Amino acid sequence: MFLIRFLLLPVGSVILGKALVRTQRDPSPRLGGLLLVLALPLGILLAVMLGAMAPRTDLSFWATITVPYGVAWLLLGYAL
């Protein structure tokens, strides 16, 4: 179940992010939508960078999942 949810998260995020970028005029929801669209590439970049900095920890795994999505949802929550 974890892998299925993990694979569905980027798909749903891209769909929601594209809808937010297209429909919203405020900068905060648009930026949040853009971050949702770019969360997977940003997560891969963070995994490579943090994996090189701390190779023996799970820091890179958790940061790649939480940081881009967390910032995006923070911006969307602020817009509400």
PDB file with one MODEL, atoms N, CA, C and O in Angstrom:
MODEL        1
ATOM      1  N   MET A   1       0.818  -1.194   0.000  1.00  0.00           N
ATOM      2  CA  MET A   1       0.000   0.000   0.000  1.00  0.00           C
ATOM      3  C   MET A   1       0.868   1.267   0.000  1.00  0.00           C
ATOM      4  O   MET A   1       0.509   2.271  -0.616  1.00  0.00           O
ATOM      5  N   PHE A   2       2.005   1.212   0.692  1.00  0.00           N
ATOM      6  CA  PHE A   2       2.862   2.396   0.758  1.00  0.00           C
ATOM      7  C   PHE A   2       3.340   2.787  -0.626  1.00  0.00           C
ATOM      8  O   PHE A   2       3.330   3.970  -0.966  1.00  0.00           O
ATOM      9  N   LEU A   3       3.758   1.827  -1.430  1.00  0.00           N
ATOM     10  CA  LEU A   3       4.258   2.141  -2.769  1.00  0.00           C
ATOM     11  C   LEU A   3       3.157   2.661  -3.681  1.00  0.00           C
ATOM     12  O   LEU A   3       3.399   3.551  -4.497  1.00  0.00           O
ATOM     13  N   ILE A   4       1.955   2.119  -3.551  1.00  0.00           N
ATOM     14  CA  ILE A   4       0.844   2.604  -4.368  1.00  0.00           C
ATOM     15  C   ILE A   4       0.539   4.052  -4.020  1.00  0.00           C
ATOM     16  O   ILE A   4       0.361   4.876  -4.917  1.00  0.00           O
ATOM     17  N   ARG A   5       0.478   4.374  -2.745  1.00  0.00           N
ATOM     18  CA  ARG A   5       0.231   5.766  -2.331  1.00  0.00           C
ATOM     19  C   ARG A   5       1.380   6.667  -2.758  1.00  0.00           C
ATOM     20  O   ARG A   5       1.161   7.806  -3.172  1.00  0.00           O
ATOM     21  N   PHE A   6       2.581   6.168  -2.662  1.00  0.00           N
ATOM     22  CA  PHE A   6       3.744   6.963  -3.040  1.00  0.00           C
ATOM     23  C   PHE A   6       3.737   7.260  -4.535  1.00  0.00           C
ATOM     24  O   PHE A   6       4.148   8.346  -4.945  1.00  0.00           O
ATOM     25  N   LEU A   7       3.281   6.321  -5.353  1.00  0.00           N
ATOM     26  CA  LEU A   7       3.207   6.547  -6.791  1.00  0.00           C
ATOM     27  C   LEU A   7       2.021   7.435  -7.187  1.00  0.00           C
ATOM     28  O   LEU A   7       2.091   8.141  -8.193  1.00  0.00           O
ATOM     29  N   LEU A   8       0.944   7.407  -6.413  1.00  0.00           N
ATOM     30  CA  LEU A   8      -0.213   8.245  -6.708  1.00  0.00           C
ATOM     31  C   LEU A   8      -0.016   9.703  -6.278  1.00  0.00           C
ATOM     32  O   LEU A   8      -0.635  10.605  -6.841  1.00  0.00           O
ATOM     33  N   LEU A   9       0.822   9.925  -5.308  1.00  0.00           N
ATOM     34  CA  LEU A   9       1.055  11.284  -4.812  1.00  0.00           C
ATOM     35  C   LEU A   9       1.568  12.227  -5.898  1.00  0.00           C
ATOM     36  O   LEU A   9       1.006  13.314  -6.038  1.00  0.00           O
ATOM     37  N   PRO A  10       2.592  11.889  -6.671  1.00  0.00           N
ATOM     38  CA  PRO A  10       3.042  12.813  -7.719  1.00  0.00           C
ATOM     39  C   PRO A  10       1.999  13.035  -8.813  1.00  0.00           C
ATOM     40  O   PRO A  10       1.889  14.138  -9.349  1.00  0.00           O
ATOM     41  N   VAL A  11       1.241  12.005  -9.145  1.00  0.00           N
ATOM     42  CA  VAL A  11       0.220  12.154 -10.194  1.00  0.00           C
ATOM     43  C   VAL A  11      -0.859  13.134  -9.738  1.00  0.00           C
ATOM     44  O   VAL A  11      -1.219  14.049 -10.479  1.00  0.00           O
ATOM     45  N   GLY A  12      -1.370  12.948  -8.538  1.00  0.00           N
ATOM     46  CA  GLY A  12      -2.380  13.861  -8.007  1.00  0.00           C
ATOM     47  C   GLY A  12      -1.839  15.263  -7.807  1.00  0.00           C
ATOM     48  O   GLY A  12      -2.556  16.240  -8.021  1.00  0.00           O
ATOM     49  N   SER A  13      -0.603  15.374  -7.405  1.00  0.00           N
ATOM     50  CA  SER A  13      -0.001  16.693  -7.204  1.00  0.00           C
ATOM     51  C   SER A  13       0.149  17.451  -8.517  1.00  0.00           C
ATOM     52  O   SER A  13      -0.081  18.659  -8.569  1.00  0.00           O
ATOM     53  N   VAL A  14       0.530  16.752  -9.568  1.00  0.00           N
ATOM     54  CA  VAL A  14       0.663  17.407 -10.878  1.00  0.00           C
ATOM     55  C   VAL A  14      -0.706  17.872 -11.371  1.00  0.00           C
ATOM     56  O   VAL A  14      -0.823  18.980 -11.894  1.00  0.00           O
ATOM     57  N   ILE A  15      -1.733  17.053 -11.215  1.00  0.00           N
ATOM     58  CA  ILE A  15      -3.077  17.437 -11.661  1.00  0.00           C
ATOM     59  C   ILE A  15      -3.579  18.643 -10.884  1.00  0.00           C
ATOM     60  O   ILE A  15      -4.078  19.596 -11.481  1.00  0.00           O
ATOM     61  N   LEU A  16      -3.454  18.616  -9.562  1.00  0.00           N
ATOM     62  CA  LEU A  16      -3.887  19.742  -8.734  1.00  0.00           C
ATOM     63  C   LEU A  16      -3.053  20.986  -9.007  1.00  0.00           C
ATOM     64  O   LEU A  16      -3.594  22.089  -9.091  1.00  0.00           O
ATOM     65  N   GLY A  17      -1.753  20.820  -9.146  1.00  0.00           N
ATOM     66  CA  GLY A  17      -0.879  21.965  -9.399  1.00  0.00           C
ATOM     67  C   GLY A  17      -1.178  22.644 -10.717  1.00  0.00           C
ATOM     68  O   GLY A  17      -1.193  23.872 -10.790  1.00  0.00           O
ATOM     69  N   LYS A  18      -1.419  21.859 -11.769  1.00  0.00           N
ATOM     70  CA  LYS A  18      -1.755  22.445 -13.070  1.00  0.00           C
ATOM     71  C   LYS A  18      -3.065  23.213 -13.003  1.00  0.00           C
ATOM     72  O   LYS A  18      -3.190  24.282 -13.600  1.00  0.00           O
ATOM     73  N   ALA A  19      -4.037  22.675 -12.283  1.00  0.00           N
ATOM     74  CA  ALA A  19      -5.317  23.363 -12.140  1.00  0.00           C
ATOM     75  C   ALA A  19      -5.156  24.672 -11.374  1.00  0.00           C
ATOM     76  O   ALA A  19      -5.781  25.673 -11.723  1.00  0.00           O
ATOM     77  N   LEU A  20      -4.332  24.674 -10.345  1.00  0.00           N
ATOM     78  CA  LEU A  20      -4.122  25.901  -9.566  1.00  0.00           C
ATOM     79  C   LEU A  20      -3.384  26.958 -10.375  1.00  0.00           C
ATOM     80  O   LEU A  20      -3.727  28.139 -10.309  1.00  0.00           O
ATOM     81  N   VAL A  21      -2.389  26.554 -11.126  1.00  0.00           N
ATOM     82  CA  VAL A  21      -1.625  27.514 -11.929  1.00  0.00           C
ATOM     83  C   VAL A  21      -2.519  28.132 -13.001  1.00  0.00           C
ATOM     84  O   VAL A  21      -2.406  29.323 -13.289  1.00  0.00           O
ATOM     85  N   ARG A  22      -3.397  27.342 -13.587  1.00  0.00           N
ATOM     86  CA  ARG A  22      -4.252  27.848 -14.666  1.00  0.00           C
ATOM     87  C   ARG A  22      -5.388  28.726 -14.172  1.00  0.00           C
ATOM     88  O   ARG A  22      -5.769  29.671 -14.864  1.00  0.00           O
ATOM     89  N   THR A  23      -5.945  28.446 -12.994  1.00  0.00           N
ATOM     90  CA  THR A  23      -7.169  29.126 -12.577  1.00  0.00           C
ATOM     91  C   THR A  23      -6.957  30.269 -11.591  1.00  0.00           C
ATOM     92  O   THR A  23      -7.784  31.179 -11.535  1.00  0.00           O
ATOM     93  N   GLN A  24      -5.898  30.252 -10.827  1.00  0.00           N
ATOM     94  CA  GLN A  24      -5.722  31.258  -9.778  1.00  0.00           C
ATOM     95  C   GLN A  24      -4.957  32.471 -10.288  1.00  0.00           C
ATOM     96  O   GLN A  24      -4.069  32.354 -11.132  1.00  0.00           O
ATOM     97  N   ARG A  25      -5.311  33.618  -9.769  1.00  0.00           N
ATOM     98  CA  ARG A  25      -4.624  34.862 -10.127  1.00  0.00           C
ATOM     99  C   ARG A  25      -3.698  35.360  -9.022  1.00  0.00           C
ATOM    100  O   ARG A  25      -2.753  36.103  -9.287  1.00  0.00           O
ATOM    101  N   ASP A  26      -3.968  34.951  -7.786  1.00  0.00           N
ATOM    102  CA  ASP A  26      -3.113  35.340  -6.663  1.00  0.00           C
ATOM    103  C   ASP A  26      -1.750  34.665  -6.787  1.00  0.00           C
ATOM    104  O   ASP A  26      -1.675  33.522  -7.237  1.00  0.00           O
ATOM    105  N   PRO A  27      -0.676  35.345  -6.400  1.00  0.00           N
ATOM    106  CA  PRO A  27       0.648  34.724  -6.535  1.00  0.00           C
ATOM    107  C   PRO A  27       0.877  33.542  -5.594  1.00  0.00           C
ATOM    108  O   PRO A  27       1.576  32.599  -5.965  1.00  0.00           O
ATOM    109  N   SER A  28       0.311  33.567  -4.391  1.00  0.00           N
ATOM    110  CA  SER A  28       0.564  32.490  -3.434  1.00  0.00           C
ATOM    111  C   SER A  28       0.001  31.143  -3.899  1.00  0.00           C
ATOM    112  O   SER A  28       0.734  30.154  -3.879  1.00  0.00           O
ATOM    113  N   PRO A  29      -1.277  31.061  -4.320  1.00  0.00           N
ATOM    114  CA  PRO A  29      -1.761  29.768  -4.816  1.00  0.00           C
ATOM    115  C   PRO A  29      -1.083  29.327  -6.115  1.00  0.00           C
ATOM    116  O   PRO A  29      -0.889  28.133  -6.343  1.00  0.00           O
ATOM    117  N   ARG A  30      -0.730  30.278  -6.951  1.00  0.00           N
ATOM    118  CA  ARG A  30      -0.035  29.913  -8.194  1.00  0.00           C
ATOM    119  C   ARG A  30       1.342  29.336  -7.895  1.00  0.00           C
ATOM    120  O   ARG A  30       1.750  28.353  -8.513  1.00  0.00           O
ATOM    121  N   LEU A  31       2.059  29.938  -6.955  1.00  0.00           N
ATOM    122  CA  LEU A  31       3.371  29.422  -6.572  1.00  0.00           C
ATOM    123  C   LEU A  31       3.240  28.058  -5.899  1.00  0.00           C
ATOM    124  O   LEU A  31       4.052  27.163  -6.134  1.00  0.00           O
ATOM    125  N   GLY A  32       2.212  27.905  -5.058  1.00  0.00           N
ATOM    126  CA  GLY A  32       1.962  26.603  -4.448  1.00  0.00           C
ATOM    127  C   GLY A  32       1.645  25.540  -5.489  1.00  0.00           C
ATOM    128  O   GLY A  32       2.113  24.406  -5.384  1.00  0.00           O
ATOM    129  N   GLY A  33       0.851  25.899  -6.495  1.00  0.00           N
ATOM    130  CA  GLY A  33       0.554  24.968  -7.578  1.00  0.00           C
ATOM    131  C   GLY A  33       1.787  24.617  -8.384  1.00  0.00           C
ATOM    132  O   GLY A  33       1.973  23.467  -8.781  1.00  0.00           O
ATOM    133  N   LEU A  34       2.623  25.605  -8.624  1.00  0.00           N
ATOM    134  CA  LEU A  34       3.866  25.354  -9.356  1.00  0.00           C
ATOM    135  C   LEU A  34       4.782  24.426  -8.561  1.00  0.00           C
ATOM    136  O   LEU A  34       5.431  23.550  -9.133  1.00  0.00           O
ATOM    137  N   LEU A  35       4.834  24.617  -7.256  1.00  0.00           N
ATOM    138  CA  LEU A  35       5.639  23.720  -6.418  1.00  0.00           C
ATOM    139  C   LEU A  35       5.082  22.303  -6.412  1.00  0.00           C
ATOM    140  O   LEU A  35       5.841  21.335  -6.363  1.00  0.00           O
ATOM    141  N   LEU A  36       3.750  22.177  -6.461  1.00  0.00           N
ATOM    142  CA  LEU A  36       3.175  20.836  -6.528  1.00  0.00           C
ATOM    143  C   LEU A  36       3.546  20.146  -7.836  1.00  0.00           C
ATOM    144  O   LEU A  36       3.801  18.942  -7.857  1.00  0.00           O
ATOM    145  N   VAL A  37       3.576  20.914  -8.930  1.00  0.00           N
ATOM    146  CA  VAL A  37       3.959  20.343 -10.219  1.00  0.00           C
ATOM    147  C   VAL A  37       5.435  19.949 -10.208  1.00  0.00           C
ATOM    148  O   VAL A  37       5.804  18.901 -10.739  1.00  0.00           O
ATOM    149  N   LEU A  38       6.274  20.784  -9.608  1.00  0.00           N
ATOM    150  CA  LEU A  38       7.717  20.556  -9.628  1.00  0.00           C
ATOM    151  C   LEU A  38       8.234  19.760  -8.431  1.00  0.00           C
ATOM    152  O   LEU A  38       9.446  19.603  -8.278  1.00  0.00           O
ATOM    153  N   ALA A  39       7.339  19.257  -7.580  1.00  0.00           N
ATOM    154  CA  ALA A  39       7.773  18.575  -6.358  1.00  0.00           C
ATOM    155  C   ALA A  39       8.582  17.314  -6.655  1.00  0.00           C
ATOM    156  O   ALA A  39       9.557  17.035  -5.956  1.00  0.00           O
ATOM    157  N   LEU A  40       8.204  16.561  -7.659  1.00  0.00           N
ATOM    158  CA  LEU A  40       8.953  15.342  -7.960  1.00  0.00           C
ATOM    159  C   LEU A  40      10.364  15.646  -8.457  1.00  0.00           C
ATOM    160  O   LEU A  40      11.314  15.064  -7.934  1.00  0.00           O
ATOM    161  N   PRO A  41      10.552  16.538  -9.450  1.00  0.00           N
ATOM    162  CA  PRO A  41      11.935  16.852  -9.841  1.00  0.00           C
ATOM    163  C   PRO A  41      12.737  17.497  -8.714  1.00  0.00           C
ATOM    164  O   PRO A  41      13.925  17.215  -8.558  1.00  0.00           O
ATOM    165  N   LEU A  42      12.093  18.366  -7.925  1.00  0.00           N
ATOM    166  CA  LEU A  42      12.801  18.952  -6.786  1.00  0.00           C
ATOM    167  C   LEU A  42      13.156  17.890  -5.755  1.00  0.00           C
ATOM    168  O   LEU A  42      14.226  17.945  -5.149  1.00  0.00           O
ATOM    169  N   GLY A  43      12.272  16.934  -5.557  1.00  0.00           N
ATOM    170  CA  GLY A  43      12.544  15.849  -4.621  1.00  0.00           C
ATOM    171  C   GLY A  43      13.719  14.992  -5.065  1.00  0.00           C
ATOM    172  O   GLY A  43      14.540  14.587  -4.242  1.00  0.00           O
ATOM    173  N   ILE A  44      13.803  14.713  -6.364  1.00  0.00           N
ATOM    174  CA  ILE A  44      14.935  13.941  -6.879  1.00  0.00           C
ATOM    175  C   ILE A  44      16.231  14.716  -6.693  1.00  0.00           C
ATOM    176  O   ILE A  44      17.246  14.142  -6.300  1.00  0.00           O
ATOM    177  N   LEU A  45      16.204  16.006  -6.970  1.00  0.00           N
ATOM    178  CA  LEU A  45      17.386  16.844  -6.776  1.00  0.00           C
ATOM    179  C   LEU A  45      17.803  16.864  -5.305  1.00  0.00           C
ATOM    180  O   LEU A  45      18.987  16.740  -4.991  1.00  0.00           O
ATOM    181  N   LEU A  46      16.837  17.020  -4.411  1.00  0.00           N
ATOM    182  CA  LEU A  46      17.158  16.998  -2.983  1.00  0.00           C
ATOM    183  C   LEU A  46      17.708  15.641  -2.548  1.00  0.00           C
ATOM    184  O   LEU A  46      18.607  15.580  -1.709  1.00  0.00           O
ATOM    185  N   ALA A  47      17.178  14.551  -3.111  1.00  0.00           N
ATOM    186  CA  ALA A  47      17.673  13.219  -2.748  1.00  0.00           C
ATOM    187  C   ALA A  47      19.133  13.049  -3.133  1.00  0.00           C
ATOM    188  O   ALA A  47      19.920  12.485  -2.372  1.00  0.00           O
ATOM    189  N   VAL A  48      19.493  13.535  -4.310  1.00  0.00           N
ATOM    190  CA  VAL A  48      20.883  13.424  -4.745  1.00  0.00           C
ATOM    191  C   VAL A  48      21.789  14.273  -3.862  1.00  0.00           C
ATOM    192  O   VAL A  48      22.849  13.817  -3.432  1.00  0.00           O
ATOM    193  N   MET A  49      21.371  15.509  -3.592  1.00  0.00           N
ATOM    194  CA  MET A  49      22.206  16.414  -2.791  1.00  0.00           C
ATOM    195  C   MET A  49      22.350  15.919  -1.352  1.00  0.00           C
ATOM    196  O   MET A  49      23.461  15.845  -0.827  1.00  0.00           O
ATOM    197  N   LEU A  50      21.229  15.581  -0.718  1.00  0.00           N
ATOM    198  CA  LEU A  50      21.293  15.146   0.679  1.00  0.00           C
ATOM    199  C   LEU A  50      21.882  13.751   0.819  1.00  0.00           C
ATOM    200  O   LEU A  50      22.492  13.437   1.841  1.00  0.00           O
ATOM    201  N   GLY A  51      21.708  12.916  -0.192  1.00  0.00           N
ATOM    202  CA  GLY A  51      22.319  11.590  -0.159  1.00  0.00           C
ATOM    203  C   GLY A  51      23.834  11.679  -0.192  1.00  0.00           C
ATOM    204  O   GLY A  51      24.523  10.857   0.413  1.00  0.00           O
ATOM    205  N   ALA A  52      24.354  12.675  -0.898  1.00  0.00           N
ATOM    206  CA  ALA A  52      25.801  12.866  -0.935  1.00  0.00           C
ATOM    207  C   ALA A  52      26.318  13.467   0.373  1.00  0.00           C
ATOM    208  O   ALA A  52      27.435  13.172   0.796  1.00  0.00           O
ATOM    209  N   MET A  53      25.499  14.312   1.012  1.00  0.00           N
ATOM    210  CA  MET A  53      25.931  14.965   2.245  1.00  0.00           C
ATOM    211  C   MET A  53      25.835  14.041   3.461  1.00  0.00           C
ATOM    212  O   MET A  53      26.698  14.079   4.338  1.00  0.00           O
ATOM    213  N   ALA A  54      24.787  13.210   3.516  1.00  0.00           N
ATOM    214  CA  ALA A  54      24.581  12.317   4.661  1.00  0.00           C
ATOM    215  C   ALA A  54      24.223  10.927   4.141  1.00  0.00           C
ATOM    216  O   ALA A  54      23.053  10.546   4.174  1.00  0.00           O
ATOM    217  N   PRO A  55      25.206  10.162   3.662  1.00  0.00           N
ATOM    218  CA  PRO A  55      24.902   8.897   2.989  1.00  0.00           C
ATOM    219  C   PRO A  55      24.380   7.784   3.892  1.00  0.00           C
ATOM    220  O   PRO A  55      23.741   6.855   3.396  1.00  0.00           O
ATOM    221  N   ARG A  56      24.623   7.844   5.168  1.00  0.00           N
ATOM    222  CA  ARG A  56      24.236   6.739   6.048  1.00  0.00           C
ATOM    223  C   ARG A  56      22.964   7.005   6.835  1.00  0.00           C
ATOM    224  O   ARG A  56      22.673   6.281   7.787  1.00  0.00           O
ATOM    225  N   THR A  57      22.202   8.019   6.466  1.00  0.00           N
ATOM    226  CA  THR A  57      20.976   8.331   7.188  1.00  0.00           C
ATOM    227  C   THR A  57      19.788   8.312   6.223  1.00  0.00           C
ATOM    228  O   THR A  57      19.953   8.249   5.005  1.00  0.00           O
ATOM    229  N   ASP A  58      18.607   8.368   6.796  1.00  0.00           N
ATOM    230  CA  ASP A  58      17.387   8.446   6.001  1.00  0.00           C
ATOM    231  C   ASP A  58      16.966   9.888   5.761  1.00  0.00           C
ATOM    232  O   ASP A  58      15.841  10.132   5.324  1.00  0.00           O
ATOM    233  N   LEU A  59      17.833  10.839   6.032  1.00  0.00           N
ATOM    234  CA  LEU A  59      17.512  12.250   5.896  1.00  0.00           C
ATOM    235  C   LEU A  59      17.097  12.598   4.473  1.00  0.00           C
ATOM    236  O   LEU A  59      16.135  13.340   4.274  1.00  0.00           O
ATOM    237  N   SER A  60      17.798  12.080   3.500  1.00  0.00           N
ATOM    238  CA  SER A  60      17.479  12.432   2.121  1.00  0.00           C
ATOM    239  C   SER A  60      16.117  11.893   1.715  1.00  0.00           C
ATOM    240  O   SER A  60      15.386  12.571   0.994  1.00  0.00           O
ATOM    241  N   PHE A  61      15.758  10.705   2.153  1.00  0.00           N
ATOM    242  CA  PHE A  61      14.463  10.128   1.798  1.00  0.00           C
ATOM    243  C   PHE A  61      13.327  10.965   2.347  1.00  0.00           C
ATOM    244  O   PHE A  61      12.396  11.301   1.615  1.00  0.00           O
ATOM    245  N   TRP A  62      13.389  11.307   3.626  1.00  0.00           N
ATOM    246  CA  TRP A  62      12.291  12.051   4.237  1.00  0.00           C
ATOM    247  C   TRP A  62      12.251  13.491   3.754  1.00  0.00           C
ATOM    248  O   TRP A  62      11.168  14.057   3.608  1.00  0.00           O
ATOM    249  N   ALA A  63      13.395  14.094   3.506  1.00  0.00           N
ATOM    250  CA  ALA A  63      13.403  15.471   3.008  1.00  0.00           C
ATOM    251  C   ALA A  63      12.842  15.551   1.602  1.00  0.00           C
ATOM    252  O   ALA A  63      12.149  16.512   1.270  1.00  0.00           O
ATOM    253  N   THR A  64      13.126  14.563   0.769  1.00  0.00           N
ATOM    254  CA  THR A  64      12.614  14.600  -0.601  1.00  0.00           C
ATOM    255  C   THR A  64      11.110  14.454  -0.635  1.00  0.00           C
ATOM    256  O   THR A  64      10.465  14.982  -1.541  1.00  0.00           O
ATOM    257  N   ILE A  65      10.540  13.759   0.316  1.00  0.00           N
ATOM    258  CA  ILE A  65       9.095  13.606   0.355  1.00  0.00           C
ATOM    259  C   ILE A  65       8.430  14.838   0.956  1.00  0.00           C
ATOM    260  O   ILE A  65       7.436  15.328   0.422  1.00  0.00           O
ATOM    261  N   THR A  66       8.963  15.334   2.046  1.00  0.00           N
ATOM    262  CA  THR A  66       8.238  16.335   2.814  1.00  0.00           C
ATOM    263  C   THR A  66       8.514  17.779   2.444  1.00  0.00           C
ATOM    264  O   THR A  66       7.592  18.593   2.487  1.00  0.00           O
ATOM    265  N   VAL A  67       9.714  18.131   2.088  1.00  0.00           N
ATOM    266  CA  VAL A  67      10.042  19.550   1.899  1.00  0.00           C
ATOM    267  C   VAL A  67       9.283  20.194   0.737  1.00  0.00           C
ATOM    268  O   VAL A  67       8.612  21.201   0.967  1.00  0.00           O
ATOM    269  N   PRO A  68       9.345  19.681  -0.493  1.00  0.00           N
ATOM    270  CA  PRO A  68       8.612  20.371  -1.572  1.00  0.00           C
ATOM    271  C   PRO A  68       7.093  20.382  -1.364  1.00  0.00           C
ATOM    272  O   PRO A  68       6.438  21.398  -1.595  1.00  0.00           O
ATOM    273  N   TYR A  69       6.542  19.251  -0.930  1.00  0.00           N
ATOM    274  CA  TYR A  69       5.103  19.197  -0.704  1.00  0.00           C
ATOM    275  C   TYR A  69       4.698  20.052   0.493  1.00  0.00           C
ATOM    276  O   TYR A  69       3.645  20.689   0.469  1.00  0.00           O
ATOM    277  N   GLY A  70       5.505  20.072   1.515  1.00  0.00           N
ATOM    278  CA  GLY A  70       5.199  20.888   2.684  1.00  0.00           C
ATOM    279  C   GLY A  70       5.187  22.369   2.382  1.00  0.00           C
ATOM    280  O   GLY A  70       4.302  23.092   2.841  1.00  0.00           O
ATOM    281  N   VAL A  71       6.147  22.824   1.623  1.00  0.00           N
ATOM    282  CA  VAL A  71       6.183  24.246   1.248  1.00  0.00           C
ATOM    283  C   VAL A  71       4.990  24.590   0.361  1.00  0.00           C
ATOM    284  O   VAL A  71       4.391  25.655   0.515  1.00  0.00           O
ATOM    285  N   ALA A  72       4.645  23.705  -0.558  1.00  0.00           N
ATOM    286  CA  ALA A  72       3.499  23.951  -1.434  1.00  0.00           C
ATOM    287  C   ALA A  72       2.205  24.041  -0.628  1.00  0.00           C
ATOM    288  O   ALA A  72       1.402  24.946  -0.854  1.00  0.00           O
ATOM    289  N   TRP A  73       1.996  23.129   0.293  1.00  0.00           N
ATOM    290  CA  TRP A  73       0.779  23.165   1.097  1.00  0.00           C
ATOM    291  C   TRP A  73       0.784  24.335   2.076  1.00  0.00           C
ATOM    292  O   TRP A  73      -0.280  24.847   2.425  1.00  0.00           O
ATOM    293  N   LEU A  74       1.940  24.757   2.517  1.00  0.00           N
ATOM    294  CA  LEU A  74       2.032  25.951   3.357  1.00  0.00           C
ATOM    295  C   LEU A  74       1.569  27.189   2.584  1.00  0.00           C
ATOM    296  O   LEU A  74       0.812  28.004   3.112  1.00  0.00           O
ATOM    297  N   LEU A  75       2.015  27.327   1.358  1.00  0.00           N
ATOM    298  CA  LEU A  75       1.580  28.454   0.527  1.00  0.00           C
ATOM    299  C   LEU A  75       0.085  28.402   0.220  1.00  0.00           C
ATOM    300  O   LEU A  75      -0.593  29.430   0.223  1.00  0.00           O
ATOM    301  N   LEU A  76      -0.416  27.214  -0.041  1.00  0.00           N
ATOM    302  CA  LEU A  76      -1.859  27.079  -0.314  1.00  0.00           C
ATOM    303  C   LEU A  76      -2.680  27.355   0.933  1.00  0.00           C
ATOM    304  O   LEU A  76      -3.739  27.976   0.850  1.00  0.00           O
ATOM    305  N   GLY A  77      -2.215  26.910   2.069  1.00  0.00           N
ATOM    306  CA  GLY A  77      -2.933  27.208   3.325  1.00  0.00           C
ATOM    307  C   GLY A  77      -2.904  28.688   3.650  1.00  0.00           C
ATOM    308  O   GLY A  77      -3.887  29.229   4.158  1.00  0.00           O
ATOM    309  N   TYR A  78      -1.802  29.345   3.369  1.00  0.00           N
ATOM    310  CA  TYR A  78      -1.711  30.791   3.586  1.00  0.00           C
ATOM    311  C   TYR A  78      -2.702  31.538   2.686  1.00  0.00           C
ATOM    312  O   TYR A  78      -3.274  32.551   3.090  1.00  0.00           O
ATOM    313  N   ALA A  79      -2.899  31.037   1.479  1.00  0.00           N
ATOM    314  CA  ALA A  79      -3.817  31.691   0.545  1.00  0.00           C
ATOM    315  C   ALA A  79      -5.266  31.580   0.978  1.00  0.00           C
ATOM    316  O   ALA A  79      -6.091  32.414   0.607  1.00  0.00           O
ATOM    317  N   LEU A  80      -5.584  30.552   1.766  1.00  0.00           N
ATOM    318  CA  LEU A  80      -6.965  30.413   2.241  1.00  0.00           C
ATOM    319  C   LEU A  80      -7.275  31.466   3.271  1.00  0.00           C
ATOM    320  O   LEU A  80      -8.390  31.513   3.791  1.00  0.00           O
TER     321      LEU A  80
ENDMDL
END
